[in-house]
Amino acid sequence: MLIHRQMRAALTATVLLAAALGLLPVTLRLLPLADAWPGVWLVLGVAPYPALLCAGAWYVRRAERNEGDVTAR
């Protein structure tokens, strides 16, 4: 049961990472707009890092909760 829960959490984190990588071409299409709108650099350079940190923190919390549920039994 623990392995099943850990694999589900890992798959969810992998899907989030794949979605972020899949959106990379779309975000790179925004680069020509950087001259007209400086906020593009904020979106491209700053926004992905907190999102990835949140996904990693979610995975760690989920894994610890899964282990806690199994060891509590």
Distance bins in CASP14 RR format, pairs under 12 A and 6 or more apart:
PFRMAT RR
TARGET T0000
AUTHOR 0000-0000-0000
RMODE 2
METHOD distances of the structure
MODEL  1
1 7 0 0 0 0 0 1 0 0 0 0 0
1 8 0 0 0 0 0 1 0 0 0 0 0
1 66 0 0 0 0 1 0 0 0 0 0 0
1 67 0 0 0 0 0 1 0 0 0 0 0
1 68 0 0 0 0 0 1 0 0 0 0 0
1 69 0 0 0 0 1 0 0 0 0 0 0
1 70 1 0 0 1 0 0 0 0 0 0 0
1 71 0 0 0 0 0 1 0 0 0 0 0
1 73 0 0 0 0 1 0 0 0 0 0 0
2 8 0 0 0 0 0 1 0 0 0 0 0
2 9 0 0 0 0 0 1 0 0 0 0 0
2 62 0 0 0 0 0 1 0 0 0 0 0
2 63 0 0 0 0 1 0 0 0 0 0 0
2 64 0 0 0 0 0 1 0 0 0 0 0
2 65 0 0 0 0 0 1 0 0 0 0 0
2 66 1 0 0 1 0 0 0 0 0 0 0
2 67 1 0 0 1 0 0 0 0 0 0 0
2 68 0 0 0 0 1 0 0 0 0 0 0
2 69 0 0 0 0 1 0 0 0 0 0 0
2 70 1 0 1 0 0 0 0 0 0 0 0
2 71 0 0 0 0 1 0 0 0 0 0 0
2 72 0 0 0 0 0 1 0 0 0 0 0
2 73 0 0 0 0 0 1 0 0 0 0 0
3 9 0 0 0 0 0 1 0 0 0 0 0
3 10 0 0 0 0 0 1 0 0 0 0 0
3 63 0 0 0 0 0 1 0 0 0 0 0
3 66 0 0 0 0 1 0 0 0 0 0 0
3 67 0 0 0 0 0 1 0 0 0 0 0
3 70 0 0 0 0 1 0 0 0 0 0 0
4 10 0 0 0 0 0 1 0 0 0 0 0
4 11 0 0 0 0 0 1 0 0 0 0 0
4 66 0 0 0 0 1 0 0 0 0 0 0
4 69 0 0 0 0 0 1 0 0 0 0 0
4 70 0 0 0 0 0 1 0 0 0 0 0
5 11 0 0 0 0 0 1 0 0 0 0 0
5 12 0 0 0 0 0 1 0 0 0 0 0
5 59 0 0 0 0 0 1 0 0 0 0 0
5 62 0 0 0 0 1 0 0 0 0 0 0
5 63 0 0 0 0 1 0 0 0 0 0 0
5 64 0 0 0 0 0 1 0 0 0 0 0
5 65 0 0 0 0 1 0 0 0 0 0 0
5 66 1 0 1 0 0 0 0 0 0 0 0
5 67 0 0 0 0 1 0 0 0 0 0 0
5 68 0 0 0 0 0 1 0 0 0 0 0
5 69 1 0 0 1 0 0 0 0 0 0 0
5 70 1 0 0 1 0 0 0 0 0 0 0
6 12 0 0 0 0 0 1 0 0 0 0 0
6 13 0 0 0 0 0 1 0 0 0 0 0
6 59 0 0 0 0 1 0 0 0 0 0 0
6 60 0 0 0 0 0 1 0 0 0 0 0
6 62 0 0 0 0 1 0 0 0 0 0 0
6 63 1 0 0 1 0 0 0 0 0 0 0
6 64 0 0 0 0 0 1 0 0 0 0 0
6 65 0 0 0 0 0 1 0 0 0 0 0
6 66 1 0 1 0 0 0 0 0 0 0 0
6 67 0 0 0 0 1 0 0 0 0 0 0
6 68 0 0 0 0 0 1 0 0 0 0 0
6 69 0 0 0 0 0 1 0 0 0 0 0
6 70 0 0 0 0 1 0 0 0 0 0 0
7 13 0 0 0 0 0 1 0 0 0 0 0
7 14 0 0 0 0 0 1 0 0 0 0 0
7 62 0 0 0 0 0 1 0 0 0 0 0
7 63 0 0 0 0 0 1 0 0 0 0 0
7 66 0 0 0 0 0 1 0 0 0 0 0
8 14 0 0 0 0 0 1 0 0 0 0 0
8 15 0 0 0 0 0 1 0 0 0 0 0
8 59 0 0 0 0 0 1 0 0 0 0 0
8 62 0 0 0 0 1 0 0 0 0 0 0
8 63 0 0 0 0 0 1 0 0 0 0 0
8 66 0 0 0 0 1 0 0 0 0 0 0
9 15 0 0 0 0 0 1 0 0 0 0 0
9 16 0 0 0 0 0 1 0 0 0 0 0
9 55 0 0 0 0 0 1 0 0 0 0 0
9 56 0 0 0 0 0 1 0 0 0 0 0
9 58 0 0 0 0 1 0 0 0 0 0 0
9 59 1 0 1 0 0 0 0 0 0 0 0
9 60 0 0 0 0 1 0 0 0 0 0 0
9 61 0 0 0 0 1 0 0 0 0 0 0
9 62 1 0 1 0 0 0 0 0 0 0 0
9 63 1 0 1 0 0 0 0 0 0 0 0
9 64 0 0 0 0 0 1 0 0 0 0 0
9 65 0 0 0 0 1 0 0 0 0 0 0
9 66 1 0 0 1 0 0 0 0 0 0 0
9 67 0 0 0 0 0 1 0 0 0 0 0
10 16 0 0 0 0 0 1 0 0 0 0 0
10 17 0 0 0 0 0 1 0 0 0 0 0
10 55 0 0 0 0 0 1 0 0 0 0 0
10 56 0 0 0 0 0 1 0 0 0 0 0
10 58 0 0 0 0 0 1 0 0 0 0 0
10 59 1 0 0 1 0 0 0 0 0 0 0
10 60 0 0 0 0 0 1 0 0 0 0 0
10 62 0 0 0 0 1 0 0 0 0 0 0
10 63 0 0 0 0 1 0 0 0 0 0 0
10 66 0 0 0 0 0 1 0 0 0 0 0
11 17 0 0 0 0 0 1 0 0 0 0 0
11 18 0 0 0 0 0 1 0 0 0 0 0
11 59 0 0 0 0 0 1 0 0 0 0 0
11 62 0 0 0 0 0 1 0 0 0 0 0
12 18 0 0 0 0 0 1 0 0 0 0 0
12 19 0 0 0 0 0 1 0 0 0 0 0
12 55 0 0 0 0 1 0 0 0 0 0 0
12 56 0 0 0 0 0 1 0 0 0 0 0
12 58 0 0 0 0 1 0 0 0 0 0 0
12 59 1 0 0 1 0 0 0 0 0 0 0
12 62 0 0 0 0 1 0 0 0 0 0 0
12 63 0 0 0 0 0 1 0 0 0 0 0
13 19 0 0 0 0 0 1 0 0 0 0 0
13 20 0 0 0 0 0 1 0 0 0 0 0
13 52 0 0 0 0 1 0 0 0 0 0 0
13 54 0 0 0 0 0 1 0 0 0 0 0
13 55 1 0 1 0 0 0 0 0 0 0 0
13 56 1 0 0 1 0 0 0 0 0 0 0
13 57 0 0 0 0 0 1 0 0 0 0 0
13 58 1 0 0 1 0 0 0 0 0 0 0
13 59 1 0 1 0 0 0 0 0 0 0 0
13 60 0 0 0 0 1 0 0 0 0 0 0
13 61 0 0 0 0 0 1 0 0 0 0 0
13 62 0 0 0 0 1 0 0 0 0 0 0
13 63 0 0 0 0 1 0 0 0 0 0 0
14 20 0 0 0 0 0 1 0 0 0 0 0
14 21 0 0 0 0 0 1 0 0 0 0 0
14 55 0 0 0 0 1 0 0 0 0 0 0
14 56 0 0 0 0 0 1 0 0 0 0 0
14 59 0 0 0 0 1 0 0 0 0 0 0
15 21 0 0 0 0 0 1 0 0 0 0 0
15 22 0 0 0 0 0 1 0 0 0 0 0
15 55 0 0 0 0 1 0 0 0 0 0 0
15 59 0 0 0 0 0 1 0 0 0 0 0
16 22 0 0 0 0 0 1 0 0 0 0 0
16 23 0 0 0 0 0 1 0 0 0 0 0
16 48 0 0 0 0 0 1 0 0 0 0 0
16 51 0 0 0 0 1 0 0 0 0 0 0
16 52 0 0 0 0 1 0 0 0 0 0 0
16 53 0 0 0 0 0 1 0 0 0 0 0
16 54 0 0 0 0 1 0 0 0 0 0 0
16 55 1 0 1 0 0 0 0 0 0 0 0
16 56 0 0 0 0 1 0 0 0 0 0 0
16 57 0 0 0 0 0 1 0 0 0 0 0
16 58 0 0 0 0 1 0 0 0 0 0 0
16 59 0 0 0 0 1 0 0 0 0 0 0
16 62 0 0 0 0 0 1 0 0 0 0 0
17 23 0 0 0 0 0 1 0 0 0 0 0
17 24 0 0 0 0 0 1 0 0 0 0 0
17 48 0 0 0 0 0 1 0 0 0 0 0
17 51 0 0 0 0 0 1 0 0 0 0 0
17 52 1 0 0 1 0 0 0 0 0 0 0
17 55 1 0 0 1 0 0 0 0 0 0 0
17 56 0 0 0 0 1 0 0 0 0 0 0
17 58 0 0 0 0 0 1 0 0 0 0 0
17 59 0 0 0 0 0 1 0 0 0 0 0
18 24 0 0 0 0 0 1 0 0 0 0 0
18 55 0 0 0 0 0 1 0 0 0 0 0
19 26 0 0 0 0 0 1 0 0 0 0 0
19 48 0 0 0 0 0 1 0 0 0 0 0
19 51 0 0 0 0 0 1 0 0 0 0 0
19 52 0 0 0 0 0 1 0 0 0 0 0
19 55 0 0 0 0 1 0 0 0 0 0 0
20 26 0 0 0 0 0 1 0 0 0 0 0
20 27 0 0 0 0 1 0 0 0 0 0 0
20 47 0 0 0 0 0 1 0 0 0 0 0
20 48 1 0 0 1 0 0 0 0 0 0 0
20 49 0 0 0 0 0 1 0 0 0 0 0
20 50 0 0 0 0 0 1 0 0 0 0 0
20 51 1 0 0 1 0 0 0 0 0 0 0
20 52 1 0 0 1 0 0 0 0 0 0 0
20 54 0 0 0 0 0 1 0 0 0 0 0
20 55 0 0 0 0 1 0 0 0 0 0 0
20 56 0 0 0 0 0 1 0 0 0 0 0
21 27 0 0 0 0 0 1 0 0 0 0 0
21 28 0 0 0 0 0 1 0 0 0 0 0
21 48 0 0 0 0 0 1 0 0 0 0 0
21 52 0 0 0 0 0 1 0 0 0 0 0
22 28 0 0 0 0 0 1 0 0 0 0 0
22 48 0 0 0 0 0 1 0 0 0 0 0
23 29 0 0 0 0 0 1 0 0 0 0 0
23 30 0 0 0 0 0 1 0 0 0 0 0
23 43 0 0 0 0 0 1 0 0 0 0 0
23 44 0 0 0 0 0 1 0 0 0 0 0
23 47 0 0 0 0 0 1 0 0 0 0 0
23 48 0 0 0 0 1 0 0 0 0 0 0
23 51 0 0 0 0 0 1 0 0 0 0 0
24 30 0 0 0 0 0 1 0 0 0 0 0
24 31 0 0 0 0 0 1 0 0 0 0 0
24 44 0 0 0 0 1 0 0 0 0 0 0
24 45 0 0 0 0 0 1 0 0 0 0 0
24 48 0 0 0 0 1 0 0 0 0 0 0
25 31 0 0 0 0 0 1 0 0 0 0 0
26 43 0 0 0 0 0 1 0 0 0 0 0
26 44 0 0 0 0 0 1 0 0 0 0 0
27 33 0 0 0 0 0 1 0 0 0 0 0
27 34 0 0 0 0 0 1 0 0 0 0 0
27 40 0 0 0 0 1 0 0 0 0 0 0
27 41 0 0 0 0 0 1 0 0 0 0 0
27 42 0 0 0 0 0 1 0 0 0 0 0
27 43 1 0 0 1 0 0 0 0 0 0 0
27 44 1 0 1 0 0 0 0 0 0 0 0
27 45 0 0 0 0 1 0 0 0 0 0 0
27 47 0 0 0 0 1 0 0 0 0 0 0
27 48 0 0 0 0 1 0 0 0 0 0 0
27 51 0 0 0 0 0 1 0 0 0 0 0
28 34 0 0 0 0 0 1 0 0 0 0 0
28 40 0 0 0 0 0 1 0 0 0 0 0
28 43 0 0 0 0 0 1 0 0 0 0 0
28 44 1 0 0 1 0 0 0 0 0 0 0
28 45 0 0 0 0 0 1 0 0 0 0 0
29 40 0 0 0 0 0 1 0 0 0 0 0
29 43 0 0 0 0 0 1 0 0 0 0 0
29 44 0 0 0 0 0 1 0 0 0 0 0
30 36 0 0 0 0 0 1 0 0 0 0 0
30 37 0 0 0 0 1 0 0 0 0 0 0
30 38 0 0 0 0 0 1 0 0 0 0 0
30 39 0 0 0 0 1 0 0 0 0 0 0
30 40 1 0 1 0 0 0 0 0 0 0 0
30 41 0 0 0 0 1 0 0 0 0 0 0
30 42 0 0 0 0 0 1 0 0 0 0 0
30 43 1 0 0 1 0 0 0 0 0 0 0
30 44 1 0 0 1 0 0 0 0 0 0 0
30 45 0 0 0 0 0 1 0 0 0 0 0
30 47 0 0 0 0 0 1 0 0 0 0 0
31 37 0 0 0 0 0 1 0 0 0 0 0
31 39 0 0 0 0 0 1 0 0 0 0 0
31 40 1 0 0 1 0 0 0 0 0 0 0
31 41 0 0 0 0 1 0 0 0 0 0 0
31 43 0 0 0 0 0 1 0 0 0 0 0
31 44 1 0 0 1 0 0 0 0 0 0 0
31 45 0 0 0 0 0 1 0 0 0 0 0
32 40 0 0 0 0 1 0 0 0 0 0 0
32 44 0 0 0 0 0 1 0 0 0 0 0
33 39 0 0 0 0 1 0 0 0 0 0 0
33 40 1 0 1 0 0 0 0 0 0 0 0
33 41 0 0 0 0 0 1 0 0 0 0 0
33 43 0 0 0 0 1 0 0 0 0 0 0
33 44 0 0 0 0 0 1 0 0 0 0 0
34 40 1 0 1 0 0 0 0 0 0 0 0
34 41 1 0 1 0 0 0 0 0 0 0 0
34 42 0 0 0 0 0 1 0 0 0 0 0
34 43 0 0 0 0 1 0 0 0 0 0 0
34 44 0 0 0 0 1 0 0 0 0 0 0
34 45 0 0 0 0 0 1 0 0 0 0 0
35 41 0 0 0 0 0 1 0 0 0 0 0
37 43 0 0 0 0 1 0 0 0 0 0 0
37 44 0 0 0 0 0 1 0 0 0 0 0
38 44 0 0 0 0 0 1 0 0 0 0 0
38 45 0 0 0 0 0 1 0 0 0 0 0
39 45 0 0 0 0 1 0 0 0 0 0 0
39 46 0 0 0 0 1 0 0 0 0 0 0
39 47 0 0 0 0 0 1 0 0 0 0 0
40 46 0 0 0 0 0 1 0 0 0 0 0
40 47 0 0 0 0 0 1 0 0 0 0 0
41 47 0 0 0 0 0 1 0 0 0 0 0
42 48 0 0 0 0 0 1 0 0 0 0 0
42 49 0 0 0 0 0 1 0 0 0 0 0
42 50 0 0 0 0 0 1 0 0 0 0 0
43 49 0 0 0 0 0 1 0 0 0 0 0
43 50 0 0 0 0 0 1 0 0 0 0 0
43 51 0 0 0 0 0 1 0 0 0 0 0
45 51 0 0 0 0 0 1 0 0 0 0 0
45 52 0 0 0 0 0 1 0 0 0 0 0
46 52 0 0 0 0 0 1 0 0 0 0 0
46 53 0 0 0 0 0 1 0 0 0 0 0
47 53 0 0 0 0 0 1 0 0 0 0 0
47 54 0 0 0 0 0 1 0 0 0 0 0
48 54 0 0 0 0 0 1 0 0 0 0 0
48 55 0 0 0 0 0 1 0 0 0 0 0
49 55 0 0 0 0 0 1 0 0 0 0 0
49 56 0 0 0 0 0 1 0 0 0 0 0
50 56 0 0 0 0 0 1 0 0 0 0 0
50 57 0 0 0 0 0 1 0 0 0 0 0
51 57 0 0 0 0 0 1 0 0 0 0 0
51 58 0 0 0 0 0 1 0 0 0 0 0
52 58 0 0 0 0 0 1 0 0 0 0 0
52 59 0 0 0 0 0 1 0 0 0 0 0
53 59 0 0 0 0 0 1 0 0 0 0 0
53 60 0 0 0 0 0 1 0 0 0 0 0
54 60 0 0 0 0 0 1 0 0 0 0 0
54 61 0 0 0 0 0 1 0 0 0 0 0
55 61 0 0 0 0 0 1 0 0 0 0 0
55 62 0 0 0 0 0 1 0 0 0 0 0
56 62 0 0 0 0 1 0 0 0 0 0 0
56 63 0 0 0 0 1 0 0 0 0 0 0
57 63 0 0 0 0 0 1 0 0 0 0 0
57 64 0 0 0 0 0 1 0 0 0 0 0
58 64 0 0 0 0 0 1 0 0 0 0 0
58 65 0 0 0 0 0 1 0 0 0 0 0
59 65 0 0 0 0 0 1 0 0 0 0 0
59 66 0 0 0 0 0 1 0 0 0 0 0
60 66 0 0 0 0 0 1 0 0 0 0 0
60 67 0 0 0 0 0 1 0 0 0 0 0
61 67 0 0 0 0 0 1 0 0 0 0 0
61 68 0 0 0 0 0 1 0 0 0 0 0
62 68 0 0 0 0 0 1 0 0 0 0 0
62 69 0 0 0 0 0 1 0 0 0 0 0
63 69 0 0 0 0 0 1 0 0 0 0 0
63 70 0 0 0 0 0 1 0 0 0 0 0
64 70 0 0 0 0 0 1 0 0 0 0 0
64 71 0 0 0 0 0 1 0 0 0 0 0
65 71 0 0 0 0 0 1 0 0 0 0 0
65 72 0 0 0 0 0 1 0 0 0 0 0
66 72 0 0 0 0 0 1 0 0 0 0 0
66 73 0 0 0 0 0 1 0 0 0 0 0
67 73 0 0 0 0 0 1 0 0 0 0 0
END
